[in-house]
């Protein structure tokens, strides 16, 4: 099983970016999928997550600017980021709870995708 993230980049403040992350491999289903971010010398923080039935959580700092969505049929989660600020600069990591073939819920991390917002 692996999570493959894409969509990071370098852009100016007030710009927009969309991150994507797809889970692939042998598993039965995906449940919560989401994004964390880690700025230099800081701990990873939850940015947003979405349940299989569409219940969403957002960090206060991104509410109103970021929108998470998913395509469960494709096991893909998206993060639309608008009105980006320099403080959004971080490595963004995809995270997912997957039901594996041994009927256990397992948490997986994808590789980071870097987002850099200049002022």
C-alpha positions as a Markdown table, in Angstrom:
| # | Residue | x | y | z |
|---|---|---|---|---|
| 1 | Unk | 0.0 | 0.0 | 0.0 |
| 2 | Unk | 1.2 | 3.5 | -0.8 |
| 3 | Unk | 0.0 | 7.0 | -0.8 |
| 4 | Unk | 1.2 | 9.1 | -3.6 |
| 5 | Unk | 0.8 | 12.9 | -3.3 |
| 6 | Unk | 1.3 | 15.6 | -5.9 |
| 7 | Unk | 0.5 | 19.2 | -6.6 |
| 8 | Unk | 3.0 | 21.1 | -4.5 |
| 9 | Unk | 4.9 | 24.1 | -5.8 |
| 10 | Unk | 6.2 | 27.6 | -5.4 |
| 11 | Unk | 3.8 | 30.5 | -5.7 |
| 12 | Unk | 3.0 | 34.0 | -4.5 |
| 13 | Unk | 0.7 | 35.0 | -1.7 |
| 14 | Unk | -3.0 | 35.0 | -2.5 |
| 15 | Unk | -2.5 | 32.3 | -5.1 |
| 16 | Unk | -4.2 | 28.9 | -5.3 |
| 17 | Unk | -2.9 | 25.3 | -5.4 |
| 18 | Unk | -4.5 | 21.9 | -5.4 |
| 19 | Unk | -2.9 | 18.9 | -3.8 |
| 20 | Unk | -3.9 | 15.3 | -4.7 |
| 21 | Unk | -3.2 | 12.1 | -3.0 |
| 22 | Unk | -4.1 | 8.6 | -4.2 |
| 23 | Unk | -3.9 | 5.4 | -2.2 |
| 24 | Unk | -3.0 | 2.3 | -4.2 |
| 25 | Unk | -2.2 | -1.3 | -3.5 |
| 26 | Unk | -4.0 | -4.1 | -1.7 |
| 27 | Unk | -6.6 | -2.8 | 0.7 |
| 28 | Unk | -10.3 | -3.1 | 1.1 |
| 29 | Unk | -11.4 | 0.4 | 1.7 |
| 30 | Unk | -10.3 | 3.9 | 2.7 |
| 31 | Unk | -11.8 | 5.7 | 5.7 |
| 32 | Unk | -10.4 | 9.0 | 6.9 |
| 33 | Unk | -8.1 | 10.7 | 4.4 |
| 34 | Unk | -6.4 | 13.9 | 5.0 |
| 35 | Unk | -3.5 | 16.2 | 5.0 |
| 36 | Unk | -0.9 | 17.3 | 7.6 |
| 37 | Unk | 1.8 | 19.8 | 7.2 |
| 38 | Unk | 5.1 | 20.4 | 8.8 |
| 39 | Unk | 7.0 | 23.6 | 8.7 |
| 40 | Unk | 10.8 | 23.6 | 9.4 |
| 41 | Unk | 11.6 | 22.8 | 13.0 |
| 42 | Unk | 7.9 | 22.3 | 13.9 |
| 43 | Unk | 5.8 | 19.3 | 14.6 |
| 44 | Unk | 3.3 | 18.1 | 12.0 |
| 45 | Unk | -0.1 | 19.6 | 12.3 |
| 46 | Unk | -3.4 | 18.5 | 10.9 |
| 47 | Unk | -4.6 | 20.7 | 8.1 |
| 48 | Unk | -7.7 | 18.9 | 7.2 |
| 49 | Unk | -9.3 | 15.5 | 6.9 |
| 50 | Unk | -12.5 | 14.0 | 5.5 |
| 51 | Unk | -14.3 | 10.8 | 6.3 |
| 52 | Unk | -15.6 | 8.3 | 3.9 |
| 53 | Unk | -19.1 | 9.9 | 4.2 |
| 54 | Unk | -17.8 | 13.4 | 3.8 |
| 55 | Unk | -17.5 | 14.7 | 7.3 |
| 56 | Unk | -14.7 | 17.2 | 7.3 |
| 57 | Unk | -12.3 | 18.8 | 9.9 |
| 58 | Unk | -10.1 | 21.8 | 9.3 |
| 59 | Unk | -7.4 | 23.5 | 11.3 |
| 60 | Unk | -8.6 | 27.0 | 12.3 |
| 61 | Unk | -5.8 | 28.6 | 10.4 |
| 62 | Unk | -7.1 | 27.3 | 7.0 |
| 63 | Unk | -10.9 | 27.5 | 7.5 |
| 64 | Unk | -12.5 | 29.4 | 4.7 |
| 65 | Unk | -9.5 | 29.2 | 2.5 |
| 66 | Unk | -8.9 | 25.4 | 2.1 |
| 67 | Unk | -11.4 | 22.8 | 0.9 |
| 68 | Unk | -10.9 | 19.1 | 1.2 |
| 69 | Unk | -12.7 | 16.6 | -1.0 |
| 70 | Unk | -12.4 | 13.0 | -2.0 |
| 71 | Unk | -13.3 | 10.6 | -4.7 |
| 72 | Unk | -13.8 | 7.4 | -2.8 |
| 73 | Unk | -14.1 | 5.3 | -5.9 |
| 74 | Unk | -10.6 | 6.4 | -6.8 |
| 75 | Unk | -9.3 | 6.4 | -3.2 |
| 76 | Unk | -8.1 | 9.9 | -3.9 |
| 77 | Unk | -8.2 | 13.0 | -1.6 |
| 78 | Unk | -7.8 | 16.6 | -2.8 |
| 79 | Unk | -6.9 | 19.7 | -1.0 |
| 80 | Unk | -7.9 | 23.0 | -2.7 |
| 81 | Unk | -5.9 | 25.8 | -1.2 |
| 82 | Unk | -6.9 | 29.3 | -1.9 |
| 83 | Unk | -5.7 | 32.7 | -0.7 |
| 84 | Unk | -2.4 | 31.1 | 0.3 |
| 85 | Unk | -0.2 | 32.9 | 2.8 |
| 86 | Unk | 3.5 | 32.7 | 3.5 |
| 87 | Unk | 2.7 | 31.0 | 6.8 |
| 88 | Unk | 1.2 | 28.1 | 4.8 |
| 89 | Unk | 4.7 | 27.2 | 3.6 |
| 90 | Unk | 5.4 | 23.7 | 4.7 |
| 91 | Unk | 5.8 | 20.1 | 3.6 |
| 92 | Unk | 2.3 | 18.7 | 3.2 |
| 93 | Unk | 1.8 | 15.0 | 3.9 |
| 94 | Unk | -1.1 | 12.8 | 2.9 |
| 95 | Unk | -2.5 | 10.5 | 5.6 |
| 96 | Unk | -5.1 | 7.8 | 5.4 |
| 97 | Unk | -6.8 | 5.1 | 7.5 |
| 98 | Unk | -7.2 | 2.1 | 5.3 |
| 99 | Unk | -8.9 | -1.2 | 5.9 |
| 100 | Unk | -6.3 | -3.7 | 4.9 |
| 101 | Unk | -6.8 | -7.2 | 3.6 |
| 102 | Unk | -6.4 | -8.7 | 7.1 |
| 103 | Unk | -9.4 | -6.6 | 8.2 |
| 104 | Unk | -7.4 | -4.2 | 10.3 |
| 105 | Unk | -7.4 | -0.4 | 10.2 |
| 106 | Unk | -4.0 | 0.8 | 9.4 |
| 107 | Unk | -2.7 | 4.4 | 9.2 |
| 108 | Unk | -0.5 | 5.3 | 6.2 |
| 109 | Unk | 1.5 | 8.3 | 5.3 |
| 110 | Unk | 2.5 | 9.5 | 1.9 |
| 111 | Unk | 5.6 | 11.3 | 0.9 |
| 112 | Unk | 5.6 | 15.0 | 1.5 |
| 113 | Unk | 4.9 | 17.5 | -1.2 |
| 114 | Unk | 6.4 | 21.0 | -0.7 |
| 115 | Unk | 4.4 | 24.1 | -0.8 |
| 116 | Unk | 6.2 | 27.4 | -0.7 |
| 117 | Unk | 4.4 | 30.7 | -0.6 |
| 118 | Unk | 6.3 | 33.9 | -1.1 |
| 119 | Unk | 5.1 | 37.3 | 0.1 |
